[in-house]
Amino acid sequence: MPKGETPTDPRDPPQTVEAFRNRLMALNGQLPRRLQQCADHVATHMDHIALSTVAQVAQGAGVPPSAVMRFCQEMGFSGYAEMQRLFREALSRAAPDYATRLANLKAGGAGQPATLVAEFVEAGRQSMEALARDLDESALNQAVETLSQARTIHLAGFRRSFPVASYLAYVFDKLGVPAVLHDGVAGLGHRSTLQQGDALLAITFAPYSEETLSLAAHARKTGVPVVALTDPAASQVSGLADTLLTVTEIDFGAFRSLSAVIALALSLAVAVAARRET
């Protein structure tokens, strides 16, 4: 070791995913049975940790949640939240570009069209099951109440979330619910249309859209309630939203479909329209 360099304390939490992986490999076979189950599950599902709850990890590993917490501490973290933060930050920084994703799919032998369909159907099925299992009914009811009382519903969703926002604009129009789609065309944000009595439905997923976050912050400043449709990570969104609806989308080859979020968005739109009729 070079003179003056401070050795890394093995009790310190890993600072990178690579360091986490190295520590996991070093501990392999040295952990008690339940902690080894956690290690084995995490090792094969690292791409899911950023968007998974403690209960989901515990279920996947076949252990109680307390074992997951002990595993986190064995890895040097104070708890699950600190370990998950490492993966959330890595997710927001290092999503592979689409050329890399395609190359990885081809390298894995999943380039055949029928195989791709089967894999995306399976990812969609898992996402829908997760939605049905983890849905926060209280938050959903609150979101419906907020949006149904709004004079106009403002819809913000950019990049990957844009298909959801634009579909909601179409559905609300067909249901006779006044809505404004903030699409950013020509750099226009339509912020001036946000008025008292309105509500904003902000849709964004990691890595979160700066346009959506900015509009949500503006809405909060002007007293317009914000309903956020996002993933469980939601670290940058939770402080801007009055109501938080979370959806976990299982990915395949780093591509994430919109199966579960479209199902939740459509349900939300129909529920809002029905509530406004009463």
Secondary structure, 3 states (H helix, E strand, C coil): CCCCCCCCCCCCCCCCHHHHHHHHHHHCCCCCHHHHHHHHHHHHCHHHHHHCCHHHHHHHHCCCHHHHHHHHHHCCCCCHHHHHHHHHHHHHHCCCCHHHHHHHHHHCCCCCHHHHHHHHHHHHHHHHHHHHHHCCHHHHHHHHHHHHCCCCEEEEECHHHHHHHHHHHHHHHHCCCCEEEECCHHHCCCHHHCCCCCEEEEECCCCCCHHHHHHHHHHHHCCCCEEEEECCCCCCCHHHCCEEEECCCCEECCEECCHHHHHHHHHHHHHHHHHHHC
